[in-house]
């Protein structure tokens, strides 16, 4: 067991405390957030701070690293979530050349909300955060490529704490503070009946159907048998290539077809 104190040396006179920490994807480094807005990168091999950068003047409440290791979300007490592009710590071992650039800042300008937990989806395309306080009980969802708010997930009746994202099920889960209830949000895929019948038409509301004159008439059994016998006597064309298949897709695509001779050969 080793003890790491990244704020012990030159920062001790400023009374800086480490409030949160997170590993990078490989586990070679620990990124720690302090009470003065500093990010300290600590090597797990040497237990020494190899890089430090200040990103805010307030407390760093929580950190989240994307699964691909490209982005870092910094949740601070100034009500702003900062999205930072992480340097290549795996291939570039020169810590002095690392740059932690703030790409986007996320905040609720109107309500000035604090944030409890932030997390990325599996490819860091989206960022979701839970709000602090009883006044807001929603999850905020941003797009990380443009930095824009795309969705507010509602439905809970209490403050939400932890947030987890399951990309295999396209589902977001969050826990409630008061009752411990786990709330789940998922994507609802609409049914596409047109895939079963190309001529199927979806309607928004009920419509009165006007049937044809003979559509639901009872057919006499004798006439039905006679019609079936006539269909059986009809020659079936097995040489002509259909232009479309049963789904309505075009079959006239250039492809190699093995030639078949249907004439009976006498040996």
Secondary structure, 3 states (H helix, E strand, C coil): CCCCCCCCCCCHHHCCCEEEEEECCCCCEEEEEECCCEEEEEECCCCEEEEEEECCCCCEEEEEECCCCCEEEEEECCCCEEEEECCCCCCCCCHHHCCCEEEEEECCCCCCCCEEEEEECCCCCEEEEEECCCCCCCEEEEECCCCEEEEEECCCCCCEEEEEEECCCCEEEEEECCCCCEEEEECCCCCCHHHCCCCCCCCCCCCCCCCCCCCCCCCCHHHHHHHHHHHHCCCCCCCCCCCECCCCCECCCCCCCCCCCCCCCCC
